[in-house]
């Protein structure tokens, strides 16, 4: 990896991203550890959504129907993505409660 000081600065200094209220983030390890390679595009979409809306413990309570409407996909696609994320160990789901799990130490 190159020297950080040689990286270019922001493109638009007037609109630098700042945290207003709550904040969520996706670990770089999700990409660099190649965890993303394990997921379908719908699973990635749902995973990113759950990270964005979850609390500090990764928990969210959006209904399947509400998520489907927001993400512009079917409830069946939500169910399929939920099951895929559960099987692959990215989330847990029980009775309307979604929890994004911490990534394992090593990727695949």
Residue pairs with C-beta under 8 A, 6 or more apart in sequence:
10 16
22 55
24 51
24 52
24 53
24 54
25 51
26 48
26 51
27 103
29 35
29 103
29 107
30 36
30 103
32 107
33 103
33 106
33 107
33 108
34 107
34 108
35 90
35 103
35 107
35 108
36 44
37 108
38 88
38 108
39 47
39 84
39 85
39 88
39 90
40 81
40 84
42 73
42 77
42 80
42 81
42 84
43 81
43 84
43 85
43 88
43 90
45 71
45 73
45 81
46 67
46 71
46 78
46 81
46 82
46 85
47 85
47 90
47 91
47 100
49 67
49 70
49 71
50 58
50 60
50 91
50 98
50 100
51 58
51 100
53 60
53 62
54 60
54 98
54 99
54 100
57 99
58 99
58 100
58 101
58 102
59 97
59 98
59 99
59 100
60 97
60 98
60 99
61 96
61 97
61 98
62 70
62 98
63 96
64 75
64 78
64 79
64 82
65 75
67 78
68 74
68 75
68 77
68 78
71 78
82 91
82 93
82 98
85 91
86 92
86 93
89 101
89 104
90 100
90 101
91 98
91 99
91 100
91 101
92 98
92 99
92 101
93 99
